[in-house]
Amino acid sequence: MNRSAPGAPDKIAHARELCDKVSWVEALMFAQGWRADEQAAAKALGRAELVRQVSLTLASIQEDKFRRGG
């Protein structure tokens, strides 16, 4: 079930772009800013759930990049 807030696909695309560029510091800073922007969602899901979702998303992006040989 996708619980992303409106505008999340644009943020996901931006996060993927940063990871594709291997811009890990920028990706982390973006994720932290995203979390701050989504405080209402963070409260609804709980901090642990939000961290889990961000971790899974970043792992998925890394796996996709690895599969593409990047």
C-alpha positions in Angstrom: 0.0 0.0 0.0 1.4 3.3 -1.0 1.1 5.9 1.7 3.0 8.7 0.0 1.8 12.2 0.3 0.9 14.3 -2.7 4.1 15.4 -4.5 5.9 12.3 -3.4 6.5 11.0 -7.0 8.5 14.2 -7.8 10.5 13.7 -4.6 11.1 10.1 -5.3 12.3 10.9 -8.8 14.6 13.5 -7.4 16.0 11.1 -4.8 16.5 8.5 -7.5 18.4 11.1 -9.6 20.7 11.9 -6.7 21.4 8.2 -6.1 22.0 7.6 -9.8 24.6 10.4 -9.6 26.1 8.7 -6.5 25.4 11.9 -4.6 25.0 10.2 -1.2 25.5 13.3 0.9 23.0 15.2 -1.1 20.6 12.2 -1.1 20.8 12.0 2.7 20.3 15.8 3.1 17.3 15.6 0.7 15.8 12.7 2.7 16.2 14.6 5.9 14.6 17.6 4.4 11.8 15.5 3.0 11.2 14.0 6.4 11.1 17.4 8.0 8.6 18.5 5.3 6.4 15.5 6.0 6.1 15.9 9.8 2.4 15.1 9.7 3.1 11.9 7.8 5.9 11.1 10.1 3.6 11.4 13.1 0.9 9.3 11.4 3.3 6.5 10.4 5.6 6.8 13.4 9.2 7.7 13.2 10.4 4.0 12.9 8.0 3.3 10.0 9.2 6.4 8.2 12.8 5.5 8.6 12.0 2.0 7.4 10.3 3.3 4.3 13.2 5.6 3.5 15.7 2.8 4.0 13.7 0.4 1.8 13.4 3.1 -0.9 17.2 3.8 -0.9 17.9 0.1 -0.9 15.6 -0.4 -3.9 17.3 2.4 -5.7 20.8 1.0 -5.0 19.6 -2.5 -6.2 18.2 -1.0 -9.4 21.5 0.8 -10.0 23.5 -2.4 -9.3 21.3 -4.4 -11.8 21.9 -1.8 -14.5 25.6 -2.1 -13.9 26.0 1.3 -12.5 
